Amino acid sequence: MNKKGVESIFWDSIGLIVLILVLFLFWITTDFIGKMADQRYYIGESEIVNPGNIILLNYLRTDVEIDLDNDGNLDKINMADLISLSYDNNNYKELLNKETKKILESLKPYTWNMEIRKENEDMILEVKTEERIGLYDQFNSYIEIPTYNNKLIKIRLYLESQNWPAGVITEKG
Amino acid sequence: MKKGAFILSIELLQSIPKLIMISLTIVVIFASIQIYVNRDRDVRDIESHLLAQRFFYSKNCAIYSDNARAYPGIIDFSKFNENSLGNCYAAESNIGFKFTLKDIGSKVIKEIKLNDVPFDLCNVKNKNFNCYFNKQYVLYFDNNVKKQGLVDTWIIIKNE
């Protein structure tokens, strides 16, 4: 074999290695793009159909009984009113905490975390179950409601569908 | 054999690996594009979600409505029956539905099943069926009295 032939084998080998590397990079890129597309699709799905919105709406609509004017008779208000009253009066927080827990605990196997904050992000009430682990479907709902004296209250509800019944696949991916 | 012809055939032989690699590259590129473009989107999950949401948003299902509007998430107990829900899901005759209305203490008040699909199949890991479950906190009107409740929704879709 002459010198040119030896050179050809040398450069061809390097060329082949480069080609394999290029193909490998191409495969990685295609796979990554595919996963990104799936991820966008998944997020969109959770945004479109968020069961937390109805839960939060019904939570605010729920009636509670409380003696507002200390006349010995119970008055019927809803949770939105109770939250509004709790903005600057701690006397209502115990009932708010109790009623919120009662509603949210009925939602098991959902795990949940609810935050009720003032407009400056000061916490009015936070109730939660165990920490969310981020492996399952997650639904976040948010609403702002006014108080009686024109302040703003921010309510956030985080739901995660852990410990779902057998046979139901909710795990991401 | 002439000297020129000999050199040409050697070059031809030497180019075979290159031709194979170029062919492979083209095949891989086209196959990847084809796989990406023609990929099936699995919409059973979102289909189940949307079917379940119909129950909570449509006044043609069991949602309470007055003369002015419907109230999403509030159930009219008088509409929570097989007839109303059967009309609501009339087009989905091959999909199984089960709606269980419970009180806030999880005591079953009423259960409606549509299309007679055995929900025991959801307890078996089976690729032939896609099971969907959801739990919703609801309010419901029973004889004009507003009550708190929960609705468990089961949907089972047969894979085709």
HADDOCK unambig.tbl for C-alpha pairs under 7 A between the chains (distance, minus, plus):
assign (segid A and resid 45 and name CA) (segid B and resid 46 and name CA) 6.41 0.50 0.50
assign (segid A and resid 49 and name CA) (segid B and resid 49 and name CA) 6.43 0.50 0.50
assign (segid A and resid 49 and name CA) (segid B and resid 50 and name CA) 6.83 0.50 0.50
assign (segid A and resid 54 and name CA) (segid B and resid 73 and name CA) 5.68 0.50 0.50
assign (segid A and resid 55 and name CA) (segid B and resid 136 and name CA) 6.37 0.50 0.50
assign (segid A and resid 55 and name CA) (segid B and resid 137 and name CA) 5.31 0.50 0.50
assign (segid A and resid 58 and name CA) (segid B and resid 73 and name CA) 6.74 0.50 0.50
assign (segid A and resid 58 and name CA) (segid B and resid 137 and name CA) 6.97 0.50 0.50
assign (segid A and resid 58 and name CA) (segid B and resid 138 and name CA) 6.10 0.50 0.50
assign (segid A and resid 58 and name CA) (segid B and resid 139 and name CA) 6.52 0.50 0.50
assign (segid A and resid 106 and name CA) (segid B and resid 104 and name CA) 6.27 0.50 0.50
assign (segid A and resid 106 and name CA) (segid B and resid 105 and name CA) 6.93 0.50 0.50
assign (segid A and resid 107 and name CA) (segid B and resid 135 and name CA) 6.82 0.50 0.50
assign (segid A and resid 107 and name CA) (segid B and resid 137 and name CA) 6.95 0.50 0.50
assign (segid A and resid 166 and name CA) (segid B and resid 123 and name CA) 5.61 0.50 0.50
assign (segid A and resid 167 and name CA) (segid B and resid 122 and name CA) 4.74 0.50 0.50
assign (segid A and resid 167 and name CA) (segid B and resid 123 and name CA) 4.91 0.50 0.50
assign (segid A and resid 167 and name CA) (segid B and resid 124 and name CA) 6.14 0.50 0.50
assign (segid A and resid 167 and name CA) (segid B and resid 125 and name CA) 5.96 0.50 0.50
assign (segid A and resid 167 and name CA) (segid B and resid 131 and name CA) 6.70 0.50 0.50
assign (segid A and resid 168 and name CA) (segid B and resid 122 and name CA) 6.91 0.50 0.50
assign (segid A and resid 168 and name CA) (segid B and resid 131 and name CA) 5.43 0.50 0.50
assign (segid A and resid 168 and name CA) (segid B and resid 132 and name CA) 5.86 0.50 0.50
assign (segid A and resid 168 and name CA) (segid B and resid 133 and name CA) 6.58 0.50 0.50
